[in-house]
Structure formats: C-alpha cells, structure tokens
Amino acid sequence: MSKDVYERLRGFLETFQTGFPTTPTGVEIKILKKLFTPAEAELTMKLKNEPEEVPIIAARIGMEETELAAKLEGMVRKGLIYRVRDGGQTRYQAWQFIRRGSLLSVFMNSN
C-alpha cells in the first residue's frame, strides 16, 4: 500500500530549504489536509522547484494544457504554489509556502 498523499506531500516539502518536518502530534498532516485537496497535493508533487511554462508541465505529466492552467491558477490563488509572470510568459513552480512557525501558530489558534 502506498503512503497517504499528505504524507508524501510532507516528504516532498521537506526537501525544500526550510523543510516541513514531522511532529509527534501529526499536526503537519492536519495543516496539509486543510490547505490542499488530494488532487492539489498530487499536482504539487509533480511540479519542479523552478519555474516552468504550462506546455512543459502538461507534456511531462500528461495533462491537457487548458485544464492544467486552470488548476494551477486556482492553486496560486490559494497560495499553494508560486507563479512568475515575465515578458508575456507565465510559469509555475512548487515552493515553500510555509516558513517554520509562521502558519503553524495561526492554524493552531484558529481551531
């Protein structure tokens, strides 16, 4: 049986500069479940840590460009991934959306 999508996403985010460590309580998984749908988690893990245009991403992951662009824009609006617009080009990348302690305290105080 494969790992839960949120456990895999946590591991993916752990590879970024500031990491995304596990905790004894598992609160990091609760945070990811609040922020990402399972489909968004899967898509995030298919993005690179460098900006890419939609046609490149679509070809690599086997998704139709229009559908992919809409999904990526929705994730940008939620603050889950990063978008770069430069010279008429729009590129997307996975990024470290949470810095250690920044969102955790907000999340813990909201529940």
Buried (B, 14 or more C-beta within 10 A) or exposed (E): EEEBBBBBBBEBBEEBEEEBEBEEEEBBBBBBBEBBBEEBBBBBBBBEEEBBBBEBBBEEEEBEBEEBBEBBBEBBEEEBBBBEEEEEEBBBBBBBBBEEEEBBEEBEEEE
